[in-house]
């Protein structure tokens, strides 16, 4: 039976993306492929919905490079090790798939996260017309399973994604949760420590839920214990003063000092002693307790009304005259 040209074209368009019948494949039809870009100054996401499965996403947090992950509606992927590939485009003959290594698959809505190198190579592959491809097996039955993203309409979405990443903060909370501020000499705050604090303060302006600053001052073992304790105190106070000068409320700052008691490394040489001359800044989020308004005062009881004045008794009637 003779087929129409339209039928043959649609068949040819399908063939490059088809896999052996034994494999279960999830991918979106080419005419329905779309890329989405979402984000803010903390995180940017570049994603492609995958029909009947979920989505494939590139996620870049502030201060980091992107990682790649799948999000799932139902748990299709079995636990274990999956293979990540940058699959060759069918219209570029002679190019093979690039094996990017293994992925540790677990449970949950996000069964895995790639490393940053794998995600970077996937993005490069998409610009070359390659497809991110996850090859694994199903949770039930262990059948072969493939999940594929298509490079269609990628370039414009990628440009939008780059605009988003250009606005990311230089750090994320995990990177600044605990920061060592060095004091190479004395108790004066050095420019490097000030620069670290400025980065942290910029983050907190964007995320005011970070509202607790714990400062722990330390010294090396060069002096006697009393001197070292006082030195560590003055270092912590120098950091407190800088934070307060930049608008941090005093009630959000906790100052502690420990002298030489908690070295990072042994005080065995000058380089190690320099590491121990420091203030450790630890950030946290504390729930803000809003005081309950005082109950309204009960209205004063009205003054009792004055009793009406007693009326004078009517005069008795005069006795009748005797006749």
C-alpha positions as protocol buffer text, in pm:
chain_id: "A"
residue {
  index: 1
  type: UNK
  ca { x: 0 y: 0 z: 0 }
}
residue {
  index: 2
  type: UNK
  ca { x: 136 y: 341 z: -99 }
}
residue {
  index: 3
  type: UNK
  ca { x: 181 y: 590 z: 185 }
}
residue {
  index: 4
  type: UNK
  ca { x: 136 y: 965 z: 156 }
}
residue {
  index: 5
  type: UNK
  ca { x: 444 y: 1193 z: 174 }
}
residue {
  index: 6
  type: UNK
  ca { x: 312 y: 1343 z: 498 }
}
residue {
  index: 7
  type: UNK
  ca { x: 300 y: 1000 z: 660 }
}
residue {
  index: 8
  type: UNK
  ca { x: 653 y: 917 z: 549 }
}
residue {
  index: 9
  type: UNK
  ca { x: 782 y: 1250 z: 683 }
}
residue {
  index: 10
  type: UNK
  ca { x: 624 y: 1194 z: 1024 }
}
residue {
  index: 11
  type: UNK
  ca { x: 769 y: 844 z: 1036 }
}
residue {
  index: 12
  type: UNK
  ca { x: 1117 y: 970 z: 953 }
}
residue {
  index: 13
  type: UNK
  ca { x: 1085 y: 1241 z: 1218 }
}
residue {
  index: 14
  type: UNK
  ca { x: 1001 y: 980 z: 1477 }
}
residue {
  index: 15
  type: UNK
  ca { x: 1270 y: 728 z: 1392 }
}
residue {
  index: 16
  type: UNK
  ca { x: 1568 y: 919 z: 1532 }
}
residue {
  index: 17
  type: UNK
  ca { x: 1413 y: 934 z: 1875 }
}
residue {
  index: 18
  type: UNK
  ca { x: 1277 y: 580 z: 1886 }
}
residue {
  index: 19
  type: UNK
  ca { x: 1442 y: 318 z: 2106 }
}
residue {
  index: 20
  type: UNK
  ca { x: 1416 y: -60 z: 2105 }
}
residue {
  index: 21
  type: UNK
  ca { x: 1071 y: -190 z: 2184 }
}
residue {
  index: 22
  type: UNK
  ca { x: 1197 y: -345 z: 2508 }
}
residue {
  index: 23
  type: UNK
  ca { x: 1265 y: -1 z: 2659 }
}
residue {
  index: 24
  type: UNK
  ca { x: 1004 y: 225 z: 2813 }
}
residue {
  index: 25
  type: UNK
  ca { x: 1075 y: 577 z: 2690 }
}
residue {
  index: 26
  type: UNK
  ca { x: 955 y: 909 z: 2828 }
}
residue {
  index: 27
  type: UNK
  ca { x: 993 y: 1218 z: 2610 }
}
residue {
  index: 28
  type: UNK
  ca { x: 771 y: 1498 z: 2486 }
}
residue {
  index: 29
  type: UNK
  ca { x: 655 y: 1504 z: 2125 }
}
residue {
  index: 30
  type: UNK
  ca { x: 871 y: 1740 z: 1923 }
}
residue {
  index: 31
  type: UNK
  ca { x: 591 y: 1980 z: 1836 }
}
residue {
  index: 32
  type: UNK
  ca { x: 503 y: 2017 z: 2206 }
}
residue {
  index: 33
  type: UNK
  ca { x: 853 y: 2068 z: 2345 }
}
residue {
  index: 34
  type: UNK
  ca { x: 891 y: 2381 z: 2559 }
}
residue {
  index: 35
  type: UNK
  ca { x: 1155 y: 2518 z: 2791 }
}
residue {
  index: 36
  type: UNK
  ca { x: 1075 y: 2717 z: 3104 }
}
residue {
  index: 37
  type: UNK
  ca { x: 1298 y: 2961 z: 3292 }
}
residue {
  index: 38
  type: UNK
  ca { x: 1219 y: 3052 z: 3653 }
}
residue {
  index: 39
  type: UNK
  ca { x: 1419 y: 3198 z: 3935 }
}
residue {
  index: 40
  type: UNK
  ca { x: 1525 y: 3482 z: 4159 }
}
residue {
  index: 41
  type: UNK
  ca { x: 1848 y: 3603 z: 4315 }
}
residue {
  index: 42
  type: UNK
  ca { x: 1883 y: 3279 z: 4513 }
}
residue {
  index: 43
  type: UNK
  ca { x: 1828 y: 3016 z: 4241 }
}
residue {
  index: 44
  type: UNK
  ca { x: 1763 y: 2984 z: 3865 }
}
residue {
  index: 45
  type: UNK
  ca { x: 1594 y: 2688 z: 3693 }
}
residue {
  index: 46
  type: UNK
  ca { x: 1586 y: 2588 z: 3327 }
}
residue {
  index: 47
  type: UNK
  ca { x: 1341 y: 2303 z: 3274 }
}
residue {
  index: 48
  type: UNK
  ca { x: 1162 y: 2100 z: 3009 }
}
residue {
  index: 49
  type: UNK
  ca { x: 834 y: 1925 z: 3097 }
}
residue {
  index: 50
  type: UNK
  ca { x: 838 y: 1556 z: 3005 }
}
residue {
  index: 51
  type: UNK
  ca { x: 499 y: 1416 z: 2905 }
}
residue {
  index: 52
  type: UNK
  ca { x: 352 y: 1163 z: 3152 }
}
residue {
  index: 53
  type: UNK
  ca { x: 668 y: 1172 z: 3365 }
}
residue {
  index: 54
  type: UNK
  ca { x: 757 y: 1507 z: 3520 }
}
residue {
  index: 55
  type: UNK
  ca { x: 1039 y: 1732 z: 3407 }
}
residue {
  index: 56
  type: UNK
  ca { x: 1412 y: 1760 z: 3354 }
}
residue {
  index: 57
  type: UNK
  ca { x: 1573 y: 2060 z: 3521 }
}
residue {
  index: 58
  type: UNK
  ca { x: 1900 y: 2246 z: 3536 }
}
residue {
  index: 59
  type: UNK
  ca { x: 1920 y: 2416 z: 3875 }
}
residue {
  index: 60
  type: UNK
  ca { x: 2182 y: 2675 z: 3963 }
}
residue {
  index: 61
  type: UNK
  ca { x: 2201 y: 2808 z: 4318 }
}
residue {
  index: 62
  type: UNK
  ca { x: 2370 y: 3133 z: 4408 }
}
residue {
  index: 63
  type: UNK
  ca { x: 2743 y: 3081 z: 4449 }
}
residue {
  index: 64
  type: UNK
  ca { x: 2744 y: 2748 z: 4262 }
}
residue {
  index: 65
  type: UNK
  ca { x: 2737 y: 2600 z: 3914 }
}
residue {
  index: 66
  type: UNK
  ca { x: 2432 y: 2420 z: 3775 }
}
residue {
  index: 67
  type: UNK
  ca { x: 2329 y: 2062 z: 3848 }
}
residue {
  index: 68
  type: UNK
  ca { x: 2084 y: 1848 z: 3650 }
}
residue {
  index: 69
  type: UNK
  ca { x: 1794 y: 1654 z: 3797 }
}
residue {
  index: 70
  type: UNK
  ca { x: 1466 y: 1488 z: 3713 }
}
residue {
  index: 71
  type: UNK
  ca { x: 1144 y: 1556 z: 3900 }
}
residue {
  index: 72
  type: UNK
  ca { x: 884 y: 1281 z: 3888 }
}
residue {
  index: 73
  type: UNK
  ca { x: 509 y: 1260 z: 3939 }
}
residue {
  index: 74
  type: UNK
  ca { x: 522 y: 887 z: 4010 }
}
residue {
  index: 75
  type: UNK
  ca { x: 816 y: 672 z: 4104 }
}
residue {
  index: 76
  type: UNK
  ca { x: 925 y: 506 z: 3781 }
}
residue {
  index: 77
  type: UNK
  ca { x: 1298 y: 478 z: 3845 }
}
residue {
  index: 78
  type: UNK
  ca { x: 1429 y: 192 z: 4054 }
}
residue {
  index: 79
  type: UNK
  ca { x: 1699 y: 254 z: 4311 }
}
residue {
  index: 80
  type: UNK
  ca { x: 2060 y: 202 z: 4213 }
}
residue {
  index: 81
  type: UNK
  ca { x: 2292 y: 341 z: 3949 }
}
residue {
  index: 82
  type: UNK
  ca { x: 2159 y: 505 z: 3630 }
}
residue {
  index: 83
  type: UNK
  ca { x: 2361 y: 617 z: 3328 }
}
residue {
  index: 84
  type: UNK
  ca { x: 2364 y: 978 z: 3211 }
}
residue {
  index: 85
  type: UNK
  ca { x: 2439 y: 1051 z: 2845 }
}
residue {
  index: 86
  type: UNK
  ca { x: 2458 y: 1344 z: 2608 }
}
residue {
  index: 87
  type: UNK
  ca { x: 2287 y: 1160 z: 2323 }
}
residue {
  index: 88
  type: UNK
  ca { x: 2397 y: 1237 z: 1969 }
}
residue {
  index: 89
  type: UNK
  ca { x: 2160 y: 1421 z: 1737 }
}
residue {
  index: 90
  type: UNK
  ca { x: 2031 y: 1193 z: 1459 }
}
residue {
  index: 91
  type: UNK
  ca { x: 2082 y: 1458 z: 1190 }
}
residue {
  index: 92
  type: UNK
  ca { x: 2455 y: 1465 z: 1264 }
}
residue {
  index: 93
  type: UNK
  ca { x: 2577 y: 1126 z: 1139 }
}
residue {
  index: 94
  type: UNK
  ca { x: 2903 y: 992 z: 1268 }
}
residue {
  index: 95
  type: UNK
  ca { x: 2866 y: 1137 z: 1618 }
}
residue {
  index: 96
  type: UNK
  ca { x: 2819 y: 895 z: 1904 }
}
residue {
  index: 97
  type: UNK
  ca { x: 2661 y: 939 z: 2245 }
}
residue {
  index: 98
  type: UNK
  ca { x: 2881 y: 1078 z: 2522 }
}
residue {
  index: 99
  type: UNK
  ca { x: 2866 y: 877 z: 2844 }
}
residue {
  index: 100
  type: UNK
  ca { x: 2878 y: 1124 z: 3134 }
}
residue {
  index: 101
  type: UNK
  ca { x: 2893 y: 863 z: 3405 }
}
residue {
  index: 102
  type: UNK
  ca { x: 2668 y: 721 z: 3671 }
}
residue {
  index: 103
  type: UNK
  ca { x: 2391 y: 873 z: 3880 }
}
residue {
  index: 104
  type: UNK
  ca { x: 2289 y: 744 z: 4223 }
}
residue {
  index: 105
  type: UNK
  ca { x: 1909 y: 707 z: 4205 }
}
residue {
  index: 106
  type: UNK
  ca { x: 1701 y: 720 z: 4520 }
}
residue {
  index: 107
  type: UNK
  ca { x: 1337 y: 776 z: 4607 }
}
residue {
  index: 108
  type: UNK
  ca { x: 1131 y: 1092 z: 4636 }
}
residue {
  index: 109
  type: UNK
  ca { x: 1016 y: 1357 z: 4394 }
}
residue {
  index: 110
  type: UNK
  ca { x: 1378 y: 1430 z: 4292 }
}
residue {
  index: 111
  type: UNK
  ca { x: 1542 y: 1088 z: 4256 }
}
residue {
  index: 112
  type: UNK
  ca { x: 1890 y: 1223 z: 4178 }
}
residue {
  index: 113
  type: UNK
  ca { x: 2106 y: 1532 z: 4131 }
}
residue {
  index: 114
  type: UNK
  ca { x: 2398 y: 1524 z: 3891 }
}
residue {
  index: 115
  type: UNK
  ca { x: 2730 y: 1680 z: 3976 }
}
residue {
  index: 116
  type: UNK
  ca { x: 2822 y: 2019 z: 3834 }
}
residue {
  index: 117
  type: UNK
  ca { x: 3059 y: 1882 z: 3570 }
}
residue {
  index: 118
  type: UNK
  ca { x: 2792 y: 1650 z: 3430 }
}
residue {
  index: 119
  type: UNK
  ca { x: 2539 y: 1934 z: 3411 }
}
residue {
  index: 120
  type: UNK
  ca { x: 2789 y: 2162 z: 3238 }
}
residue {
  index: 121
  type: UNK
  ca { x: 2858 y: 1900 z: 2971 }
}
residue {
  index: 122
  type: UNK
  ca { x: 2484 y: 1846 z: 2921 }
}
residue {
  index: 123
  type: UNK
  ca { x: 2433 y: 2218 z: 2862 }
}
residue {
  index: 124
  type: UNK
  ca { x: 2719 y: 2222 z: 2614 }
}
residue {
  index: 125
  type: UNK
  ca { x: 2567 y: 1920 z: 2444 }
}
residue {
  index: 126
  type: UNK
  ca { x: 2228 y: 2089 z: 2415 }
}
residue {
  index: 127
  type: UNK
  ca { x: 2389 y: 2382 z: 2236 }
}
residue {
  index: 128
  type: UNK
  ca { x: 2537 y: 2127 z: 1994 }
}
residue {
  index: 129
  type: UNK
  ca { x: 2200 y: 1960 z: 1939 }
}
residue {
  index: 130
  type: UNK
  ca { x: 2251 y: 1670 z: 2181 }
}
residue {
  index: 131
  type: UNK
  ca { x: 1985 y: 1537 z: 2417 }
}
residue {
  index: 132
  type: UNK
  ca { x: 2019 y: 1476 z: 2792 }
}
residue {
  index: 133
  type: UNK
  ca { x: 1935 y: 1108 z: 2832 }
}
residue {
  index: 134
  type: UNK
  ca { x: 1894 y: 905 z: 3152 }
}
residue {
  index: 135
  type: UNK
  ca { x: 1908 y: 529 z: 3102 }
}
residue {
  index: 136
  type: UNK
  ca { x: 1796 y: 306 z: 3387 }
}
residue {
  index: 137
  type: UNK
  ca { x: 1538 y: 45 z: 3479 }
}
residue {
  index: 138
  type: UNK
  ca { x: 1187 y: 57 z: 3619 }
}
residue {
  index: 139
  type: UNK
  ca { x: 1106 y: 19 z: 3986 }
}
residue {
  index: 140
  type: UNK
  ca { x: 860 y: -260 z: 3914 }
}
residue {
  index: 141
  type: UNK
  ca { x: 987 y: -541 z: 3695 }
}
residue {
  index: 142
  type: UNK
  ca { x: 1328 y: -398 z: 3617 }
}
residue {
  index: 143
  type: UNK
  ca { x: 1245 y: -318 z: 3253 }
}
residue {
  index: 144
  type: UNK
  ca { x: 1477 y: -89 z: 3057 }
}
residue {
  index: 145
  type: UNK
  ca { x: 1372 y: 274 z: 3087 }
}
residue {
  index: 146
  type: UNK
  ca { x: 1490 y: 592 z: 2915 }
}
residue {
  index: 147
  type: UNK
  ca { x: 1406 y: 955 z: 2991 }
}
residue {
  index: 148
  type: UNK
  ca { x: 1505 y: 1207 z: 2725 }
}
residue {
  index: 149
  type: UNK
  ca { x: 1499 y: 1585 z: 2686 }
}
residue {
  index: 150
  type: UNK
  ca { x: 1501 y: 1732 z: 2336 }
}
residue {
  index: 151
  type: UNK
  ca { x: 1717 y: 2027 z: 2222 }
}
residue {
  index: 152
  type: UNK
  ca { x: 1436 y: 2190 z: 2026 }
}
residue {
  index: 153
  type: UNK
  ca { x: 1395 y: 2565 z: 2094 }
}
residue {
  index: 154
  type: UNK
  ca { x: 1679 y: 2551 z: 2347 }
}
residue {
  index: 155
  type: UNK
  ca { x: 1887 y: 2855 z: 2246 }
}
residue {
  index: 156
  type: UNK
  ca { x: 1636 y: 3128 z: 2335 }
}
residue {
  index: 157
  type: UNK
  ca { x: 1552 y: 2963 z: 2666 }
}
residue {
  index: 158
  type: UNK
  ca { x: 1921 y: 2931 z: 2746 }
}
residue {
  index: 159
  type: UNK
  ca { x: 1972 y: 3304 z: 2685 }
}
residue {
  index: 160
  type: UNK
  ca { x: 1688 y: 3379 z: 2927 }
}
residue {
  index: 161
  type: UNK
  ca { x: 1846 y: 3142 z: 3178 }
}
residue {
  index: 162
  type: UNK
  ca { x: 2179 y: 3326 z: 3150 }
}
residue {
  index: 163
  type: UNK
  ca { x: 2001 y: 3654 z: 3223 }
}
residue {
  index: 164
  type: UNK
  ca { x: 1861 y: 3497 z: 3538 }
}
residue {
  index: 165
  type: UNK
  ca { x: 2198 y: 3362 z: 3652 }
}
residue {
  index: 166
  type: UNK
  ca { x: 2357 y: 3703 z: 3599 }
}
residue {
  index: 167
  type: UNK
  ca { x: 2138 y: 3832 z: 3883 }
}
residue {
  index: 168
  type: UNK
  ca { x: 2228 y: 3561 z: 4135 }
}
residue {
  index: 169
  type: UNK
  ca { x: 2385 y: 3657 z: 4465 }
}
residue {
  index: 170
  type: UNK
  ca { x: 2754 y: 3562 z: 4497 }
}
residue {
  index: 171
  type: UNK
  ca { x: 2687 y: 3312 z: 4777 }
}
residue {
  index: 172
  type: UNK
  ca { x: 2411 y: 3094 z: 4920 }
}
residue {
  index: 173
  type: UNK
  ca { x: 2321 y: 3042 z: 5283 }
}
residue {
  index: 174
  type: UNK
  ca { x: 2499 y: 2708 z: 5316 }
}
residue {
  index: 175
  type: UNK
  ca { x: 2824 y: 2874 z: 5207 }
}
residue {
  index: 176
  type: UNK
  ca { x: 2806 y: 3149 z: 5469 }
}
residue {
  index: 177
  type: UNK
  ca { x: 2634 y: 2964 z: 5753 }
}
residue {
  index: 178
  type: UNK
  ca { x: 2971 y: 2951 z: 5930 }
}
residue {
  index: 179
  type: UNK
  ca { x: 3254 y: 3185 z: 5828 }
}
residue {
  index: 180
  type: UNK
  ca { x: 3607 y: 3219 z: 5965 }
}
residue {
  index: 181
  type: UNK
  ca { x: 3726 y: 3580 z: 5988 }
}
residue {
  index: 182
  type: UNK
  ca { x: 4104 y: 3589 z: 6021 }
}
residue {
  index: 183
  type: UNK
  ca { x: 4303 y: 3828 z: 6241 }
}
residue {
  index: 184
  type: UNK
  ca { x: 4663 y: 3786 z: 6120 }
}
residue {
  index: 185
  type: UNK
  ca { x: 4785 y: 4053 z: 6360 }
}
residue {
  index: 186
  type: UNK
  ca { x: 4627 y: 4215 z: 6662 }
}
residue {
  index: 187
  type: UNK
  ca { x: 4260 y: 4288 z: 6704 }
}
residue {
  index: 188
  type: UNK
  ca { x: 4188 y: 4517 z: 6410 }
}
residue {
  index: 189
  type: UNK
  ca { x: 3946 y: 4396 z: 6143 }
}
residue {
  index: 190
  type: UNK
  ca { x: 4144 y: 4331 z: 5824 }
}
residue {
  index: 191
  type: UNK
  ca { x: 4020 y: 4430 z: 5473 }
}
residue {
  index: 192
  type: UNK
  ca { x: 3973 y: 4064 z: 5375 }
}
residue {
  index: 193
  type: UNK
  ca { x: 3748 y: 4004 z: 5676 }
}
residue {
  index: 194
  type: UNK
  ca { x: 3553 y: 4321 z: 5596 }
}
residue {
  index: 195
  type: UNK
  ca { x: 3503 y: 4202 z: 5238 }
}
residue {
  index: 196
  type: UNK
  ca { x: 3366 y: 3870 z: 5366 }
}
residue {
  index: 197
  type: UNK
  ca { x: 3129 y: 4052 z: 5598 }
}
residue {
  index: 198
  type: UNK
  ca { x: 3008 y: 4280 z: 5318 }
}
residue {
  index: 199
  type: UNK
  ca { x: 2917 y: 3975 z: 5106 }
}
residue {
  index: 200
  type: UNK
  ca { x: 2729 y: 3826 z: 5401 }
}
residue {
  index: 201
  type: UNK
  ca { x: 2546 y: 4152 z: 5468 }
}
residue {
  index: 202
  type: UNK
  ca { x: 2439 y: 4175 z: 5103 }
}
residue {
  index: 203
  type: UNK
  ca { x: 2290 y: 3827 z: 5132 }
}
residue {
  index: 204
  type: UNK
  ca { x: 2104 y: 3918 z: 5450 }
}
residue {
  index: 205
  type: UNK
  ca { x: 1953 y: 4225 z: 5286 }
}
residue {
  index: 206
  type: UNK
  ca { x: 1799 y: 3986 z: 5034 }
}
residue {
  index: 207
  type: UNK
  ca { x: 1701 y: 3731 z: 5301 }
}
residue {
  index: 208
  type: UNK
  ca { x: 1614 y: 3908 z: 5626 }
}
residue {
  index: 209
  type: UNK
  ca { x: 1499 y: 3578 z: 5778 }
}
residue {
  index: 210
  type: UNK
  ca { x: 1866 y: 3532 z: 5873 }
}
residue {
  index: 211
  type: UNK
  ca { x: 1850 y: 3718 z: 6200 }
}
residue {
  index: 212
  type: UNK
  ca { x: 2102 y: 3569 z: 6443 }
}
residue {
  index: 213
  type: UNK
  ca { x: 2477 y: 3645 z: 6442 }
}
residue {
  index: 214
  type: UNK
  ca { x: 2689 y: 3445 z: 6684 }
}
residue {
  index: 215
  type: UNK
  ca { x: 3048 y: 3566 z: 6717 }
}
residue {
  index: 216
  type: UNK
  ca { x: 3310 y: 3342 z: 6879 }
}
residue {
  index: 217
  type: UNK
  ca { x: 3649 y: 3506 z: 6932 }
}
residue {
  index: 218
  type: UNK
  ca { x: 3967 y: 3295 z: 6943 }
}
residue {
  index: 219
  type: UNK
  ca { x: 4340 y: 3339 z: 6987 }
}
residue {
  index: 220
  type: UNK
  ca { x: 4656 y: 3136 z: 6944 }
}
residue {
  index: 221
  type: UNK
  ca { x: 4860 y: 3015 z: 7241 }
}
residue {
  index: 222
  type: UNK
  ca { x: 5132 y: 3280 z: 7228 }
}
residue {
  index: 223
  type: UNK
  ca { x: 5040 y: 3473 z: 7543 }
}
residue {
  index: 224
  type: UNK
  ca { x: 4912 y: 3376 z: 7885 }
}
residue {
  index: 225
  type: UNK
  ca { x: 4554 y: 3265 z: 7921 }
}
residue {
  index: 226
  type: UNK
  ca { x: 4418 y: 3593 z: 8055 }
}
residue {
  index: 227
  type: UNK
  ca { x: 4582 y: 3791 z: 7777 }
}
residue {
  index: 228
  type: UNK
  ca { x: 4460 y: 3547 z: 7514 }
}
residue {
  index: 229
  type: UNK
  ca { x: 4108 y: 3559 z: 7649 }
}
residue {
  index: 230
  type: UNK
  ca { x: 4105 y: 3939 z: 7637 }
}
residue {
  index: 231
  type: UNK
  ca { x: 4250 y: 3936 z: 7284 }
}
residue {
  index: 232
  type: UNK
  ca { x: 3977 y: 3699 z: 7165 }
}
residue {
  index: 233
  type: UNK
  ca { x: 3716 y: 3923 z: 7328 }
}
residue {
  index: 234
  type: UNK
  ca { x: 3842 y: 4234 z: 7150 }
}
residue {
  index: 235
  type: UNK
  ca { x: 3843 y: 4052 z: 6817 }
}
residue {
  index: 236
  type: UNK
  ca { x: 3480 y: 3949 z: 6860 }
}
residue {
  index: 237
  type: UNK
  ca { x: 3390 y: 4305 z: 6963 }
}
residue {
  index: 238
  type: UNK
  ca { x: 3561 y: 4442 z: 6651 }
}
residue {
  index: 239
  type: UNK
  ca { x: 3335 y: 4225 z: 6434 }
}
residue {
  index: 240
  type: UNK
  ca { x: 3030 y: 4324 z: 6637 }
}
residue {
  index: 241
  type: UNK
  ca { x: 3113 y: 4692 z: 6591 }
}
residue {
  index: 242
  type: UNK
  ca { x: 3144 y: 4646 z: 6215 }
}
residue {
  index: 243
  type: UNK
  ca { x: 2811 y: 4463 z: 6192 }
}
residue {
  index: 244
  type: UNK
  ca { x: 2633 y: 4728 z: 6396 }
}
residue {
  index: 245
  type: UNK
  ca { x: 2784 y: 5004 z: 6184 }
}
residue {
  index: 246
  type: UNK
  ca { x: 2624 y: 4834 z: 5883 }
}
residue {
  index: 247
  type: UNK
  ca { x: 2279 y: 4827 z: 6038 }
}
residue {
  index: 248
  type: UNK
  ca { x: 2261 y: 4493 z: 6221 }
}
residue {
  index: 249
  type: UNK
  ca { x: 2052 y: 4538 z: 6538 }
}
residue {
  index: 250
  type: UNK
  ca { x: 2245 y: 4479 z: 6859 }
}
residue {
  index: 251
  type: UNK
  ca { x: 1982 y: 4234 z: 6984 }
}
residue {
  index: 252
  type: UNK
  ca { x: 2058 y: 4001 z: 6692 }
}
residue {
  index: 253
  type: UNK
  ca { x: 2427 y: 3966 z: 6786 }
}
residue {
  index: 254
  type: UNK
  ca { x: 2569 y: 3722 z: 7042 }
}
residue {
  index: 255
  type: UNK
  ca { x: 2934 y: 3778 z: 7144 }
}
residue {
  index: 256
  type: UNK
  ca { x: 3144 y: 3502 z: 7300 }
}
residue {
  index: 257
  type: UNK
  ca { x: 3521 y: 3465 z: 7345 }
}
residue {
  index: 258
  type: UNK
  ca { x: 3731 y: 3162 z: 7428 }
}
residue {
  index: 259
  type: UNK
  ca { x: 4099 y: 3255 z: 7423 }
}
residue {
  index: 260
  type: UNK
  ca { x: 4314 y: 2963 z: 7308 }
}
residue {
  index: 261
  type: UNK
  ca { x: 4073 y: 2685 z: 7411 }
}
residue {
  index: 262
  type: UNK
  ca { x: 3942 y: 2585 z: 7066 }
}
residue {
  index: 263
  type: UNK
  ca { x: 4220 y: 2594 z: 6804 }
}
residue {
  index: 264
  type: UNK
  ca { x: 4143 y: 2500 z: 6444 }
}
residue {
  index: 265
  type: UNK
  ca { x: 4488 y: 2343 z: 6414 }
}
residue {
  index: 266
  type: UNK
  ca { x: 4775 y: 2277 z: 6652 }
}
residue {
  index: 267
  type: UNK
  ca { x: 4973 y: 2586 z: 6749 }
}
residue {
  index: 268
  type: UNK
  ca { x: 5291 y: 2415 z: 6632 }
}
residue {
  index: 269
  type: UNK
  ca { x: 5416 y: 2681 z: 6389 }
}
residue {
  index: 270
  type: UNK
  ca { x: 5345 y: 3039 z: 6284 }
}
residue {
  index: 271
  type: UNK
  ca { x: 5121 y: 2942 z: 5991 }
}
residue {
  index: 272
  type: UNK
  ca { x: 4900 y: 2736 z: 6222 }
}
residue {
  index: 273
  type: UNK
  ca { x: 4892 y: 3006 z: 6488 }
}
residue {
  index: 274
  type: UNK
  ca { x: 4775 y: 3254 z: 6224 }
}
residue {
  index: 275
  type: UNK
  ca { x: 4481 y: 3025 z: 6142 }
}
residue {
  index: 276
  type: UNK
  ca { x: 4381 y: 3016 z: 6507 }
}
residue {
  index: 277
  type: UNK
  ca { x: 4369 y: 3396 z: 6541 }
}
residue {
  index: 278
  type: UNK
  ca { x: 4011 y: 3435 z: 6424 }
}
residue {
  index: 279
  type: UNK
  ca { x: 3646 y: 3507 z: 6490 }
}
residue {
  index: 280
  type: UNK
  ca { x: 3393 y: 3245 z: 6387 }
}
residue {
  index: 281
  type: UNK
  ca { x: 3066 y: 3395 z: 6262 }
}
residue {
  index: 282
  type: UNK
  ca { x: 2770 y: 3155 z: 6274 }
}
residue {
  index: 283
  type: UNK
  ca { x: 2441 y: 3259 z: 6115 }
}
residue {
  index: 284
  type: UNK
  ca { x: 2098 y: 3117 z: 6188 }
}
residue {
  index: 285
  type: UNK
  ca { x: 1731 y: 3185 z: 6151 }
}
residue {
  index: 286
  type: UNK
  ca { x: 1538 y: 3231 z: 6472 }
}
residue {
  index: 287
  type: UNK
  ca { x: 1160 y: 3249 z: 6481 }
}
residue {
  index: 288
  type: UNK
  ca { x: 1039 y: 3600 z: 6544 }
}
residue {
  index: 289
  type: UNK
  ca { x: 801 y: 3607 z: 6837 }
}
residue {
  index: 290
  type: UNK
  ca { x: 543 y: 3878 z: 6795 }
}
residue {
  index: 291
  type: UNK
  ca { x: 417 y: 3991 z: 7135 }
}
residue {
  index: 292
  type: UNK
  ca { x: 47 y: 3956 z: 7176 }
}
residue {
  index: 293
  type: UNK
  ca { x: -132 y: 4286 z: 7216 }
}
residue {
  index: 294
  type: UNK
  ca { x: -234 y: 4366 z: 7570 }
}
residue {
  index: 295
  type: UNK
  ca { x: -602 y: 4303 z: 7630 }
}
residue {
  index: 296
  type: UNK
  ca { x: -812 y: 4614 z: 7610 }
}
residue {
  index: 297
  type: UNK
  ca { x: -904 y: 4759 z: 7946 }
}
residue {
  index: 298
  type: UNK
  ca { x: -1259 y: 4684 z: 8049 }
}
residue {
  index: 299
  type: UNK
  ca { x: -1479 y: 4993 z: 8031 }
}
residue {
  index: 300
  type: UNK
  ca { x: -1540 y: 5156 z: 8367 }
}
residue {
  index: 301
  type: UNK
  ca { x: -1873 y: 5072 z: 8523 }
}
residue {
  index: 302
  type: UNK
  ca { x: -2113 y: 5365 z: 8508 }
}
residue {
  index: 303
  type: UNK
  ca { x: -2158 y: 5554 z: 8832 }
}
residue {
  index: 304
  type: UNK
  ca { x: -2480 y: 5458 z: 9010 }
}
residue {
  index: 305
  type: UNK
  ca { x: -2759 y: 5704 z: 8962 }
}
residue {
  index: 306
  type: UNK
  ca { x: -2844 y: 5920 z: 9265 }
}
residue {
  index: 307
  type: UNK
  ca { x: -3153 y: 5803 z: 9451 }
}
residue {
  index: 308
  type: UNK
  ca { x: -3445 y: 6042 z: 9404 }
}
residue {
  index: 309
  type: UNK
  ca { x: -3500 y: 6277 z: 9699 }
}
residue {
  index: 310
  type: UNK
  ca { x: -3769 y: 6155 z: 9936 }
}
residue {
  index: 311
  type: UNK
  ca { x: -4088 y: 6359 z: 9892 }
}
residue {
  index: 312
  type: UNK
  ca { x: -4224 y: 6537 z: 10197 }
}
residue {
  index: 313
  type: UNK
  ca { x: -4534 y: 6371 z: 10340 }
}
residue {
  index: 314
  type: UNK
  ca { x: -4853 y: 6548 z: 10250 }
}
residue {
  index: 315
  type: UNK
  ca { x: -4995 y: 6743 z: 10546 }
}
residue {
  index: 316
  type: UNK
  ca { x: -5268 y: 6561 z: 10731 }
}
residue {
  index: 317
  type: UNK
  ca { x: -5614 y: 6680 z: 10659 }
}
residue {
  index: 318
  type: UNK
  ca { x: -5748 y: 6919 z: 10922 }
}
residue {
  index: 319
  type: UNK
  ca { x: -6002 y: 6754 z: 11150 }
}
residue {
  index: 320
  type: UNK
  ca { x: -6356 y: 6835 z: 11064 }
}
residue {
  index: 321
  type: UNK
  ca { x: -6506 y: 7115 z: 11280 }
}
residue {
  index: 322
  type: UNK
  ca { x: -6754 y: 7003 z: 11541 }
}
residue {
  index: 323
  type: UNK
  ca { x: -7088 y: 7134 z: 11493 }
}
